[in-house]
Amino acid sequence: MLKVTKGILKKVYRARPRDCHKYDFGLMVVIGGGKFYTGSPALAAMAAFRAGVDMVQVLAPKRAADIIASFSPNLAAYPLKGDWLDKEDLPTLISIIHSASEVAKDKTALVIGGGLGRSEETKETVLECLREVNVKTVIDADGIHAVAKNPTLIRGRNFIITPHSFEFYVLTGKKVGDLPFEKKVEIVREEAKKLDCIILLKGAKNIISDGKEVAIDETGTPFMTVGGTGDTLAGICGGLLAQGVSPFLAAQAAAFLNGKAGEIAAKKYGPGLVATDLIEAIPEVIRDL
């Protein structure tokens, strides 16, 4: 078993050459949000920017996209039709992801799931989108509920799945919340091997496995139970994938970076910590290398 330490970031962040260009350090696409949950894709996008990605494009239903666009001039939000993601949106999703791949090549990544909702049509739309695109992908939140309908879809594609214990149960049928830690580790490794993907099980100790190796990340704080810190984790994962980091390494580094940023923010805000505080602390973790 590996223990994730600060050294993981030195494998991710290296000196940039002076002669570099836009998209050399990635283009990330976020698909998320709905009529109710509008903040999730914005938090993922802002966390990815703070983690070093060059560009983020957010695709969200219109109300969410309009709100997200007002958060910051750094956020490019494309409004889809309607209040929720549905099959009418598929051509747009696929076209924009393909266009992203054309300009950023292998420095393209997708984060999908946060705030989408769990209607049957939305879940089918997520599945069809994943069938049609071929980019490095982080599946989070409602995206996990969609993939649970057809887990074979993700096998062998080196996706990163970021469940908490209930989402892990939805995906695998295994209840791990009350199990001894060593048993959790064993089950996460088994399920990652079965699904042939990277699983990052979120908890007091994050468990990350590619089905062969297991890494344990012990960063974080109880104040990170606040809504949105899972979105920041997914965004950091996606931002690192877009920068060319391999999935297993990206998941480990993202867990450490998210947790350490949370620790820094908690020292200042305590129980008043919110996800945007964590995002603003990300550069401090990276600067400390």
C-alpha angles and dihedrals in degrees: 000000000000124000114215112230137170088273089075089074092057087062089054106038117055131162110286119231114245091235102065133127143209112294093021083107097040150275117237125194119204121198111189149098134080141191093302109025105052101148101062099080091042091055091048091049096048092047090052091052091051088049090059109264116148100222141006128196117195120205113193142147110280101263092048093044093051092050092046092051089056094054096073140347086235091070121086107198123184113203116226121200122269134010098287138032111269141162092275087069096056098092090051094047093049094044094051094046091049090048090051090053091051094056101034099031111191091356090080127108138172130216113193137176113040113131096348097125128229108261114141092245092051091050092048090049091053091050093048091048091052091049092054102045132065109201134116106277143195114203115200142165113338089012088066090054088053095049090048087072090063113010092171087074092074099044115123095002096104093233122165114233116195109194132162115219096279093047088049088055091049090051100041108016089237120127108211103157097101099030124112111268095248090055091050089053091051093049094047090052092048094049093045088053092047093049093037092225141102115273120197106189107198120220145111083306114027114226116207124184141166091195092266108050128033125209125193122209115195100180124115141068137249087250088071090079085091115112116269103035090101088054091053090051092052090048093051090048091052093044091054092046089052089052090059100262114148114251099248092046092043092053092051094046092046092052091051095044094047092047096046091048088051091052091052092048091047091057088061103035107022111184089357091069116130129185095258089059089057091050092054090052094055095087090053090058091049094044089056093067 
